[in-house]
Amino acid sequence: MEYAILMLQEGDFYRRLWPLTAWVALQSLVAVWAAVSRQHWALRAAGVWAAVALHAFIQAYELVWLFTTTSLLIIVLLKVEQRSHTHEQKAIAPKSVNGGRAYRFGLRDAFAVMLVAGLWLAILIPAARNVRPESWIGWSVTSGAIAALAALSCACVTGGRPRIAWVALVCAVPLLAIALWAAGDWFGFDRVIGVWWDVSKLPSAMAMLVLGGGLTAGIVMAFVALAQKAAAAGAIRRRFVYRIAMASGLLAVAAVPAQVYWRWATPGPSVARFEVPANNYQRILKIAQQVSLLNELTRAVADLAYLEPDNPTPKLLGPLYDEVVQLLDRSNAVDYDPVRDANPRYDENRYPRARLFRRLAGCLLVESESARVNDRMETAITFAVAVVRLGTMLRRGGTGVDVSMGVTIEEIGYEQLAGLRAEFSAEQSRRVLTDLVRSQNEPEEVSAIHARETQFHHFAYGWRGKLERAIEGSSQPSIIEVLDLEAEARRAAAINQLLQTDLALRLYQQEYGRLPEALQHLAPAYLVSTPRDPYTGQLPIYRPAEDEFVLYSVGWDRQDNGGAFVEKRAYEIAEAADEPGLDLHLGYFPERHSALLLAPFPVRLLREPLVEP
């Protein structure tokens, strides 16, 4: 109950509810007009078709059938009510009621029938082929509830027994809300409005349904009353005033739904599959699954062999590590196909798949640290670079979740390399520099990831996903805003650039016995080009002092704060909270090899097989 009260106090709830309520009311008003208007039947049928066809244009086929059946029900109910009202008048004063002249069906009507039938078949046939409501019962109950609300609202204004109609409407609104809740959420109110259909959220769901039903009934009654006043007005001036009021009211009611529909109908981006020759993504994923099952505690192979000499796991892990290191040294990308993978099942697997890669990164990192402890620096570098390459792979061709995990894994590899850099030989430093340049140049632009994520949600969740974004006023899925890929990618690029520059400075110092006066002296002998801070496009901050130097990026606030450094977690919190005043350097990592403390994931989660798309 407290949640429902808080929900009703938030303006965001009404901002989400109003477009849907107004849209349903406008669709109902079109059906009411078709039922009571004296215009030619073909014109009325075309009017209802136009209102329904708006949903076919955006491939919202469930809504095509919903408003088709709803319009038919409204027309039937109002015609039945008109017929009963006419019979009552005939019974009271049979001589005063004229049955009207007989309608003659002519050649024009035959052409009109063919035209109207063609228009309706053009939208109903694709809708019949593609409609897949999550709950037929919920869809049917929704159609009946909208029709009942519209018919009762008209009866309150034009019916012969308005008091009875009012009582029926007041009772029907909560009863229909209960029926809708019991039938299930086929529409997706949890995504669009943020109201869940479970028992614990029953008060909030009922409040939303009752409020939406009441608003819909009120809009319908207001316009029916204005139309009745305009028809009954004798003076032309008064009739004109009522019609102006109706037009103004329609514009006011339709303004927000029209904006939402415009965003709703705007086509999403078209992104081609990211092609990589001889892509090894699927094999690397398979290895990640096997490693996760074999090395649940994330231990080094040497430690496992020492602690459990009879355990065959080290013999199984060794070849897997050797293979994955070789595969990661090649050019790879996430194997995402928009045609094959844009579906809810793939979405369900995105986070479990990301966890598998993070576990693999942790295992490779442990091997790197084990090699360092045992004075095998080449092996330590190989595994650390493999971690970076794993993150780089995830930043190519995938969706937002892949990229976010890729940046996290890359930073883990950068942290390990930063901890090892003081022990590098000149040859090893040059090798690492080459790998860092590859990881700097290979990731996709964040704009391409945004476009792919938007396209994924469009195809995976269809009109519901687009409606959610349209009501939010955004053309991108909310996950993009949550992940903030732009900030993550820029931070990773800054760390990469700092690590390159640091290694180049050490190489220069080893060769000349002193530090360079400026960073421009590092290119092209040690760096491909003059280093640039990704945040500003300018040189990183560099202050040499005899045998030591200070090197840092100005960070996300793009201001030199004189070397105000904090550890990783504090920096990320300040960036998320838009708190300026911090700079970014390689001491950004809290302590050497802290990434070894990766949060363990439940074994049961890793044992669950991925759902095939």
Secondary structure by P-SEA (a helix, b strand, c coil): caaaaaaaacaaaaaaaaaaaaaaaaaaaaaaaaacccccaaaaaaaaaaaaaccccccaaaaaaaaaaaaaaaaaaaaaaaaaaaaaaaaaccccccccccccccaaaaaaaaaaaaaaaacaaaaaaccccccaaaaaaaaaaaaaaaaaaaaacccccaaaaaaaaaaaaaaaaaaaaaacccccccccccccccccaaaaaaaaaaaaaaaaaaaaaaaaaaaaaaaacccaaaaaaaaaaaaaaaaaaaaaaaaaaaaaaccccccccccccccaaaaaaaaaaaaaaaccccccaaaaaaaccccaaaaaaaaaaaaaaaaaaccccccccccccccaaaaaaaaaaaaaaaaaaaaaaaaaaaaaaacaaaaaaaaaaaaaaaaaaaaccccaaaaaaaaaaaaaaaaaaaaacccccaaaaaaaaaaaaaaacccccaaaaaaaaaaaaaaaccaaaaaaaaaacccccccccccaaaaaaaaaaaaaaaaaaaaaaaaaaaacccccccccccccccccccccccccccccbbbbcccbbbbbcccccccccccccccaaaaaaaaaacccccccccccccccccccccccccccccccccccc
